[in-house]
Structure formats: structure tokens, C-alpha cells
Amino acid sequence: MAAPTDFVSLGALHRDLEELFLLHQEALMGMDLPAARERLSRYREELTRHLEAEEALLLPELPRAGRIRGAAPELFTGEHQRMQELLAKCQDAVDALDASAPDYRRAVLRVFDMESTFKHLEHHHSLREETYLFPALDGVLSEEERRALLTAFLERTAPTSPRA
């Protein structure tokens, strides 16, 4: 991703995270459990860094934009918590899969159903950020503040290992 100059462009990071989750699901669909587990763990690590950076760096600046209906900081942090809870359950379900079990394929389908719930929440959360949070920050921060905050955010959210 090219160095962003505004917060709206951070939507590309959401697409990158979505792609990583899809790679996990493709491995799961292909019955490649080791790859599915590794990709889900990596996704979870990257998402956690992303959410923590939003809470530490971006959300504290949101009140400067005034009250925005549908964009209270508590709403974002509540969604972050729910996403983390759902993702932990998905990870537990994937880790519990046993390819030698007679109902293995059905168990994989149950995991996909669970992950569908997570993806729905994640999608609506990303839309809320891209509709309200990012434009609000672009509107209230000076160019210098934007540049410094974007740099700090990208440093905190950079992947720790190359993506496969």
C-alpha cells in the first residue's frame, strides 16, 4: 500500500485483512487444516494489532469532530470486543477440527456458518469506520496531524511476517 495521505485511504487495509481471512477460508474449503489454522492465527494477530491501533490512536481523536450519530467511540470499541470474541470462537472451532472424524465435513460447514456471523459483523464495522470515522478524522486533523497519526498507525499495524 502506498503511503496514505488521508484516513479514507485506510479502507485499503480493511480489504487486505479481508483477503487474509479469505485465504484462511480457501484453505479450510480445500481441507488443508494446517494452512487454515496458520492463516486464521495470522489474521487474528493482524486484526488485533489493527483494532488496538484504532483504539489507541484514532478513536481518541474522534470527539474533536463533535457528536456523530452512529459513530460514538464506545460503539466502535464495543464492536471491536464482539469481533474479538467471535473470532476466538472461530479459532477454537478450527483448532478442534479433526480430519479423521466421521462428521468432519459437517464440522467444517459449522465453522463456515460461525465465520459467516463474524464476517457480517466485521463488514458492517468496516463500513461504519469508512463512512464515519475516517472522513471525520480527515475533516478535523491538520495535514501535519494527519501525517503523524497515519505514520504511527501504519507502524503499529504493519504485518510481523510476510503473507503467504
PyMOL commands that set and color helices and strands:
alter all, ss='L'
color gray80, all
select helices_A, chain A and resi 8-29+33-65+73-96+104-140+143-157
alter helices_A, ss='H'
color red, helices_A
deselect
rebuild
show_as cartoon
